[in-house]
Amino acid sequence: MLRYVNLLRNLSNWHLFLANKFRLVDRDPLLFLTRQGVRIEVPQRLLQTFKEIFLDQCYLQELVLPLPETPVIFDVGANAGYFSLFALSRFPGARVFAFEPIAANFRLLKRNADLNPDQSLICIHKAVAGQSGELMLAFEGGEAYTTSATVLGSGEDKRANVRVPAVTIGEVLSEYTLPKIDLLKMDCEGAEYEIIYRAHSAVLSRIDRIVMEVHSGPRKEQRIDALESFLNGQGFATRKRPVGMLYAQRQKARQLPHL
């Protein structure tokens, strides 16, 4: 029931979603419009991802500390940009930085950004990593969109390997002269460990809220419990959900140091 409440709350053309669900229309892609005027192009293949973000609102369920009126948001593993567009719809005036290294995904991300020229959506065709340079990703090859490009298990059979340019959070903060990140969202298929563990404490202190989907790896430090413990040690209060979602927020406001 809540999913349909969110459907009505978030989309002005909600009837298109239902018409597609009951096969009353045959369109690919679908073009949705939020009640705040944000346009979203959704291929049928990515409809499930769209539903998780706009209808289930999976990334904001456990965030307690409200965001400021005009937040700075990093979307790491932006894919086609659905969380970025959701954030712009929920927080008018937000400045969103969307990072996506896979070419097919980035093309759709850029397409969605172009559909919304009045929004502050900065699309960056790079991965975010623990260090700048290049990152090796394993993913299902071809030109189709993918939601499973990962740093875990590169070299496996039936997966293509691709090298992509990578940047650190600290470098982006410096390049765009950002004092802090109000919300860091991550769904980057295993890269979250290096991003967090290798970030300087001065960089982590500039992040107020984190929400991430955690992907387990083969090493003991590549577990949600280890990541949660590390963030607790960096001054974050955390919450977990059984589906592998981890939420972290600063326990109290404090003066941010200069980078």
C-alpha positions as CSV (number, residue, x, y, z in Angstrom):
1,M,0.0,0.0,0.0
2,L,2.8,2.4,0.9
3,R,4.3,1.9,-2.5
4,Y,1.2,3.2,-4.2
5,V,1.0,6.1,-1.8
6,N,4.5,7.1,-2.8
7,L,3.5,6.6,-6.5
8,L,0.7,9.2,-6.1
9,R,2.8,11.4,-4.0
10,N,5.8,11.5,-6.3
11,L,4.5,11.3,-9.8
12,S,2.1,13.6,-11.6
13,N,1.5,11.1,-14.4
14,W,1.2,8.1,-12.0
15,H,-1.5,6.7,-14.3
16,L,1.3,5.8,-16.9
17,F,2.9,3.5,-14.3
18,L,-0.3,1.7,-13.7
19,A,-1.2,1.5,-17.4
20,N,2.2,-0.1,-18.0
21,K,1.8,-2.5,-15.1
22,F,-1.5,-3.8,-16.5
23,R,-0.1,-3.8,-20.1
24,L,-2.5,-1.1,-21.2
25,V,0.3,0.7,-22.9
26,D,3.3,-0.6,-24.9
27,R,6.1,2.0,-24.5
28,D,9.9,1.6,-24.1
29,P,11.2,3.8,-22.6
30,L,8.6,5.3,-20.3
31,L,8.7,9.0,-19.5
32,F,7.6,9.9,-16.0
33,L,7.1,13.4,-14.5
34,T,7.3,14.2,-10.8
35,R,5.0,16.6,-9.1
36,Q,7.9,19.0,-8.9
37,G,8.4,18.9,-12.7
38,V,11.4,16.6,-12.9
39,R,11.4,14.4,-16.0
40,I,12.6,10.8,-15.9
41,E,13.3,8.5,-18.8
42,V,13.0,4.8,-17.7
43,P,13.7,1.9,-20.1
44,Q,11.6,-1.2,-19.2
45,R,14.8,-3.0,-18.3
46,L,15.4,-0.5,-15.5
47,L,11.9,-0.2,-14.2
48,Q,12.6,-2.3,-11.1
49,T,15.5,0.1,-10.2
50,F,13.2,3.1,-10.6
51,K,10.5,1.5,-8.4
52,E,13.0,0.8,-5.6
53,I,14.0,4.4,-5.5
54,F,10.7,6.3,-6.2
55,L,8.1,3.9,-4.7
56,D,10.0,2.0,-2.0
57,Q,12.2,5.1,-1.2
58,C,14.9,2.6,-0.1
59,Y,17.7,5.1,0.4
60,L,15.9,7.5,2.8
61,Q,14.0,5.0,5.0
62,E,16.3,5.2,8.0
63,L,17.7,8.7,7.8
64,V,16.7,10.6,10.9
65,L,18.6,13.8,10.6
66,P,16.7,16.0,8.1
67,L,18.6,17.5,5.2
68,P,19.1,21.2,4.8
69,E,17.0,23.2,2.4
70,T,19.6,23.2,-0.4
71,P,21.7,20.1,0.2
72,V,24.9,19.0,-1.6
73,I,24.4,15.3,-2.5
74,F,26.8,12.8,-4.0
75,D,25.3,9.9,-5.9
76,V,28.1,7.3,-6.3
77,G,27.1,4.5,-8.6
78,A,24.4,6.7,-10.2
79,N,23.5,4.3,-13.0
80,A,20.8,6.1,-15.0
81,G,20.4,8.8,-12.4
82,Y,17.2,7.8,-10.7
83,F,18.3,8.5,-7.2
84,S,19.8,11.9,-8.4
85,L,16.4,12.8,-9.9
86,F,14.5,11.6,-6.9
87,A,16.7,13.8,-4.7
88,L,16.2,16.8,-6.9
89,S,12.5,16.2,-6.8
90,R,12.4,15.8,-3.0
91,F,14.9,18.7,-2.3
92,P,14.3,21.5,-4.8
93,G,17.5,23.6,-4.9
94,A,19.7,20.6,-4.2
95,R,23.1,20.4,-5.9
96,V,23.6,16.8,-7.0
97,F,26.9,15.2,-8.2
98,A,26.2,11.9,-10.1
99,F,29.2,9.5,-10.7
100,E,28.8,6.7,-13.2
101,P,31.7,5.0,-15.0
102,I,29.9,2.5,-17.3
103,A,29.4,4.1,-20.8
104,A,25.8,2.8,-21.5
105,N,24.6,3.9,-18.0
106,F,26.2,7.3,-18.3
107,R,24.5,8.0,-21.7
108,L,21.1,7.5,-20.0
109,L,22.2,9.5,-17.0
110,K,23.3,12.4,-19.3
111,R,20.0,12.0,-21.2
112,N,18.1,12.4,-18.0
113,A,20.1,15.4,-17.0
114,D,19.5,17.0,-20.4
115,L,15.7,16.5,-19.9
116,N,16.1,18.7,-16.8
117,P,18.2,21.7,-17.8
118,D,16.9,23.7,-14.9
119,Q,18.2,21.3,-12.3
120,S,21.7,21.3,-10.8
121,L,22.7,17.8,-11.8
122,I,26.5,17.5,-12.4
123,C,27.2,14.2,-14.3
124,I,30.7,12.9,-13.9
125,H,31.8,10.0,-16.1
126,K,34.1,8.4,-13.5
127,A,34.1,5.9,-10.7
128,V,34.7,7.0,-7.1
129,A,37.4,5.0,-5.5
130,G,39.9,5.0,-2.6
131,Q,42.5,6.5,-4.8
132,S,42.5,8.3,-8.1
133,G,43.7,6.8,-11.4
134,E,42.0,3.8,-12.9
135,L,39.7,1.1,-11.5
136,M,39.0,-2.4,-12.9
137,L,35.4,-3.3,-13.0
138,A,33.7,-6.6,-13.9
139,F,30.3,-6.4,-15.5
140,E,28.0,-8.1,-18.0
141,G,29.5,-7.0,-21.3
142,G,27.8,-5.3,-24.2
143,E,26.1,-2.0,-24.8
144,A,23.1,-2.6,-22.5
145,Y,22.6,-0.9,-19.2
146,T,23.9,-2.7,-16.1
147,T,23.4,-2.5,-12.4
148,S,26.1,-5.0,-11.5
149,A,29.5,-3.5,-12.4
150,T,31.7,-4.4,-9.5
151,V,35.3,-4.3,-8.2
152,L,34.6,-7.7,-6.5
153,G,35.4,-10.7,-8.7
154,S,37.0,-9.1,-11.7
155,G,38.4,-11.7,-14.1
156,E,35.5,-14.1,-13.6
157,D,34.2,-16.1,-16.5
158,K,31.2,-14.7,-18.4
159,R,32.1,-11.2,-17.3
160,A,33.8,-8.4,-19.2
161,N,36.5,-6.4,-17.5
162,V,36.8,-2.7,-18.2
163,R,39.2,-0.1,-16.9
164,V,37.5,3.2,-15.9
165,P,38.9,6.5,-14.6
166,A,38.5,7.0,-10.9
167,V,38.5,10.0,-8.5
168,T,38.4,10.3,-4.8
169,I,35.8,12.1,-2.7
170,G,38.4,14.5,-1.4
171,E,39.5,15.5,-5.0
172,V,35.9,16.3,-5.9
173,L,35.4,18.4,-2.8
174,S,38.6,20.3,-3.7
175,E,37.8,20.7,-7.4
176,Y,34.3,22.1,-6.8
177,T,35.2,24.0,-3.6
178,L,32.6,22.2,-1.5
179,P,32.8,22.7,2.2
180,K,30.8,19.5,3.0
181,I,28.5,16.7,1.6
182,D,25.1,16.7,3.2
183,L,24.3,13.2,1.8
184,L,26.6,10.6,0.3
185,K,24.6,7.8,-1.4
186,M,26.6,4.8,-2.6
187,D,25.6,1.8,-4.6
188,C,28.9,0.9,-6.1
189,E,29.1,-2.9,-5.9
190,G,31.9,-3.3,-3.5
191,A,33.9,-0.1,-4.1
192,E,32.3,1.3,-0.9
193,Y,35.0,-0.3,1.3
194,E,38.0,1.4,-0.3
195,I,36.1,4.7,-0.7
196,I,35.4,4.8,3.1
197,Y,38.5,3.0,4.5
198,R,41.0,5.0,2.5
199,A,39.4,8.4,2.9
200,H,41.3,10.8,5.1
201,S,39.6,11.6,8.4
202,A,39.4,15.3,7.3
203,V,37.3,14.2,4.3
204,L,35.0,11.9,6.3
205,S,34.4,14.8,8.8
206,R,32.9,16.8,5.9
207,I,30.2,14.1,5.3
208,D,27.1,14.5,7.4
209,R,25.0,11.5,6.2
210,I,25.8,8.3,4.3
211,V,23.4,5.8,2.9
212,M,24.8,2.8,1.0
213,E,23.9,-0.6,-0.2
214,V,26.7,-2.8,1.1
215,H,28.0,-5.7,-1.0
216,S,29.9,-8.5,0.9
217,G,33.4,-9.5,-0.3
218,P,35.8,-12.4,0.5
219,R,37.8,-10.6,3.2
220,K,36.6,-10.0,6.8
221,E,36.9,-6.2,6.3
222,Q,34.5,-6.5,3.4
223,R,31.4,-7.1,5.6
224,I,28.7,-4.7,6.7
225,D,29.6,-5.1,10.3
226,A,33.2,-4.1,9.7
227,L,32.2,-1.1,7.8
228,E,29.7,-0.1,10.4
229,S,32.3,-0.4,13.2
230,F,34.7,1.7,11.2
231,L,32.1,4.5,10.7
232,N,31.2,4.4,14.4
233,G,34.9,5.1,15.1
234,Q,34.7,8.1,12.8
235,G,31.9,9.7,14.7
236,F,28.8,8.3,12.9
237,A,25.7,6.8,14.4
238,T,24.6,3.9,12.2
239,R,21.6,1.8,11.4
240,K,21.4,-1.4,9.4
241,R,18.6,-3.1,7.5
242,P,18.5,-6.8,6.7
243,V,18.7,-6.2,3.0
244,G,22.3,-4.9,3.3
245,M,21.5,-1.2,3.6
246,L,23.7,0.8,6.0
247,Y,22.8,4.3,7.1
248,A,25.2,6.6,8.9
249,Q,24.8,10.1,10.3
250,R,26.9,12.5,12.3
251,Q,26.0,12.1,16.0
252,K,26.3,15.9,16.5
253,A,27.2,19.0,14.5
254,R,30.7,20.2,14.8
255,Q,33.1,22.7,13.2
256,L,34.4,21.3,9.9
257,P,38.2,21.5,9.4
258,H,39.8,22.9,6.3
259,L,41.1,20.4,3.7
